[in-house]
């Protein structure tokens, strides 16, 4: 848009290009860093810390994420369940995997994201429930921390 | 369709930048508001005993697992670590040293493969203590590199519910 002052001489036009360039670069930066796997995480779970907890090099095969809260309930597919309820949900999950043509529950990996204050006995009850349903592979998840640094 | 340029020579096209900049700034604000720095997470594989016990006695040449017992106080904090019959207090560094003493200074992959640790925890023990024990048993960081130790880890049934 061109503006003119009272004497008729045109104003200098502002060049918008650098600002738009920078803005697009910022948008691209945030889009690249956006965390799409946030559905598998829950704010209530404070993972234990470990310096050996490196992110896996390859994605986990057919992951099933169970989030164990401090009070002993399990968050699975955004539902908070007791351990008996979890058994029923896992049976449904197993049927779903079979219907999808996966090698039933044996191919799936159960990722246990347990709160650092959860009771170890409850973690083992969750594992036992999964075993009774037919799941065999388990991983325990921890938050990576630099050696000697504890939050 | 032929389009004839009826514009007089030298006339500039005025682009409306305002709506685009509005949308771009809204996108920018959205991403800034939803941006969250997430610490990387890692996994520990655990070898869980099968639900159905295997039939028959175990093979004669099988090495029994190293037993690490962890007892808990009433609030779930760690009371004591026992490595076999030896008490290690509450020090996970001592547990790592005990594992290092057992497998030797430069263990071969076959030695590590055949060694197994069984964690025997109290029901009330806080999960973070178990992860500390798994960390101590499964390796350590030396000058930025991970030195692996025993990765075959299983759990005994919990005690003292």
Interface residues (C-beta under 8 A of the other chain):
Chain A: X1 X16 X20 X23 X24 X26 X27 X30 X31 X33 X34 X35 X38 X41 X47 X48 X49 X50 X51 X52 X53 X54 X55 X56 X60 X68 X111 X113 X114 X115 X116 X117 X118 X119 X120 X121 X123 X124 X127 X128 X131 X132 X136 X137 X138 X139 X140 X141 X142 X143 X144 X145 X147
Chain B: X14 X17 X20 X21 X24 X25 X27 X28 X31 X32 X34 X35 X36 X38 X39 X40 X41 X42 X43 X44 X45 X46 X48 X50 X51 X72 X76 X121 X122 X123 X124 X125 X126 X127 X128 X129 X130 X131 X132 X134 X135 X138 X139 X140 X141 X146 X155 X157 X158 X161
